[in-house]
Amino acid sequence: MPVTAKLKELKIAPRKVRLVAELIRGRSVKEAQGLLRFTVKKGCLPVLKLLNSAVSSANNNSYLKEKELFIAKIFVDEGHKQRKFRARARGTASFIKKRSSHVTIILDARGDQPTKEDLSVKAIEKTNKTEPEKTKRIRTKVSVKSSALQKKNIVGIGSSNKIFRRKAF
């Protein structure tokens, strides 16, 4: 069961917070907390507080253990922009946008998702299945024919025999 936590109106530009979000996406909670503690970015502290809040709500409300949790999704949306202006030369003004961001973290338990090892074992089992003899023979005949045609330069676009000619003779 996924657990969601949101942080709204964070006074840091979304592009800066997205760097931190990319760093922890898909990791376990313990690993993400360690990365956030030792990364030197301004957005790390608010994201770490949000992650801790999500973990505590998962523990209290859904009875999930911290060891089982991982960050299923994390995304950063753009919040409101505070517009100011700065006086410039010859009586003109240039505008400054102070951007804010909304951060959303969705935690999920590892038991629900298959691990990378399970997926790799399934892929190996699929490739090791034996094919019937009939399909093997058909594949070899087709490959022999196609290689013979390629040697004669008959097949494909860009060969010496043009299929379509612009001018009719």
C-alpha positions as CSV (number, residue, x, y, z in Angstrom):
1,M,0.0,0.0,0.0
2,P,1.7,3.3,-1.1
3,V,2.1,6.1,1.3
4,T,2.2,9.7,0.1
5,A,3.7,12.9,1.6
6,K,3.6,16.3,0.1
7,L,5.6,19.5,0.7
8,K,4.1,22.6,-0.8
9,E,5.5,26.1,-1.5
10,L,9.1,25.3,-0.9
11,K,11.1,28.5,-1.6
12,I,13.7,26.8,-3.9
13,A,13.5,26.7,-7.7
14,P,12.1,23.3,-9.0
15,R,15.1,22.8,-11.2
16,K,17.4,22.7,-8.2
17,V,15.2,20.4,-6.2
18,R,14.9,18.0,-9.1
19,L,18.6,17.3,-8.9
20,V,18.1,16.0,-5.4
21,A,15.0,14.1,-6.4
22,E,16.9,12.3,-9.2
23,L,19.5,11.3,-6.7
24,I,17.2,9.3,-4.4
25,R,14.5,8.0,-6.8
26,G,14.0,4.2,-6.6
27,R,16.3,3.7,-3.5
28,S,15.6,2.3,-0.2
29,V,14.7,4.7,2.6
30,K,17.9,4.1,4.6
31,E,20.1,4.6,1.5
32,A,18.2,7.8,0.6
33,Q,18.5,9.2,4.1
34,G,22.3,8.6,4.0
35,L,22.6,10.3,0.6
36,L,20.5,13.3,1.7
37,R,22.5,13.8,4.9
38,F,25.9,14.0,3.1
39,T,24.9,15.8,-0.2
40,V,25.8,19.5,-0.4
41,K,22.6,21.0,-1.9
42,K,20.2,23.5,-0.5
43,G,17.2,21.2,-1.3
44,C,18.5,18.2,0.6
45,L,17.3,19.3,4.1
46,P,13.6,19.9,3.2
47,V,13.5,16.7,1.1
48,L,15.1,14.8,4.0
49,K,12.4,16.2,6.4
50,L,9.7,15.2,4.0
51,L,11.1,11.7,3.6
52,N,11.2,11.3,7.4
53,S,7.6,12.5,7.7
54,A,6.5,10.0,5.0
55,V,8.3,7.2,6.9
56,S,6.7,8.0,10.2
57,S,3.2,8.2,8.6
58,A,3.8,4.9,6.9
59,N,4.9,3.4,10.3
60,N,1.9,4.9,12.2
61,N,-0.9,4.7,9.7
62,S,-0.1,1.7,7.5
63,Y,2.0,-0.3,10.0
64,L,4.9,-0.7,7.5
65,K,8.4,-1.2,8.7
66,E,11.2,1.2,7.6
67,K,13.4,-1.6,6.4
68,E,10.8,-2.7,3.8
69,L,10.1,0.8,2.4
70,F,11.6,2.3,-0.8
71,I,10.9,5.5,-2.8
72,A,8.5,4.4,-5.5
73,K,8.0,7.8,-7.0
74,I,9.3,11.3,-6.3
75,F,8.4,14.3,-8.4
76,V,8.8,18.1,-8.2
77,D,6.2,20.4,-9.6
78,E,6.4,24.1,-10.0
79,G,4.7,26.3,-7.4
80,H,3.8,30.0,-7.7
81,K,6.3,32.6,-8.9
82,Q,6.8,35.7,-6.8
83,R,7.4,38.6,-9.3
84,K,9.6,41.5,-8.3
85,F,11.3,44.2,-10.4
86,R,14.7,45.7,-10.3
87,A,15.3,49.3,-11.4
88,R,17.7,49.5,-14.4
89,A,19.3,52.2,-16.5
90,R,17.3,55.0,-18.2
91,G,14.2,54.5,-16.1
92,T,13.5,50.9,-17.2
93,A,12.9,47.9,-15.0
94,S,13.7,44.2,-15.3
95,F,11.6,41.5,-13.7
96,I,12.9,38.9,-11.3
97,K,10.9,35.6,-10.7
98,K,11.3,34.0,-7.3
99,R,10.2,30.4,-8.0
100,S,8.8,27.9,-5.6
101,S,8.2,24.2,-5.8
102,H,5.9,21.4,-4.7
103,V,7.6,18.1,-3.8
104,T,5.7,14.7,-3.6
105,I,7.1,11.5,-2.3
106,I,5.4,8.1,-2.7
107,L,6.8,5.2,-0.6
108,D,5.9,1.6,-1.1
109,A,6.9,-1.7,0.5
110,R,9.5,-3.9,-1.2
111,G,7.5,-7.1,-0.7
112,D,5.0,-6.0,-3.4
113,Q,7.6,-5.4,-6.1
114,P,9.7,-8.1,-7.7
115,T,13.4,-7.6,-7.2
116,K,16.0,-7.2,-10.0
117,E,17.3,-10.7,-9.4
118,D,13.8,-12.2,-9.9
119,L,13.4,-10.3,-13.2
120,S,16.8,-11.5,-14.5
121,V,16.1,-15.1,-13.6
122,K,12.8,-15.0,-15.5
123,A,14.5,-13.5,-18.5
124,I,17.2,-16.3,-18.5
125,E,14.4,-18.9,-18.3
126,K,12.6,-17.5,-21.3
127,T,15.8,-17.5,-23.4
128,N,16.7,-21.1,-22.4
129,K,13.4,-22.6,-23.7
130,T,14.0,-25.0,-26.6
131,E,12.3,-24.3,-29.9
132,P,10.7,-27.1,-31.9
133,E,12.8,-28.5,-34.7
134,K,10.4,-27.2,-37.4
135,T,10.8,-23.6,-36.5
136,K,14.6,-24.0,-36.4
137,R,14.6,-25.3,-39.9
138,I,12.4,-22.5,-41.2
139,R,14.7,-19.8,-39.6
140,T,17.8,-21.3,-41.2
141,K,16.2,-21.4,-44.6
142,V,15.1,-17.8,-44.4
143,S,18.5,-16.6,-43.3
144,V,20.2,-18.5,-46.1
145,K,17.9,-17.0,-48.7
146,S,18.2,-13.5,-47.4
147,S,22.1,-13.7,-47.3
148,A,22.1,-15.0,-50.9
149,L,19.9,-12.1,-52.0
150,Q,22.1,-9.5,-50.2
151,K,25.2,-10.9,-52.0
152,K,23.5,-10.2,-55.4
153,N,22.5,-6.6,-54.3
154,I,18.9,-7.3,-55.2
155,V,17.3,-6.6,-51.8
156,G,16.6,-3.2,-50.3
157,I,16.5,0.5,-50.9
158,G,19.7,1.9,-52.4
159,S,20.4,-1.1,-54.5
160,S,21.4,-0.8,-58.2
161,N,17.9,-1.9,-59.4
162,K,15.5,1.0,-58.7
163,I,11.9,0.2,-57.9
164,F,10.6,3.7,-58.5
165,R,11.8,6.1,-61.2
166,R,10.6,9.7,-61.4
167,K,10.6,9.8,-65.2
168,A,8.8,7.3,-67.3
169,F,10.8,6.3,-70.4
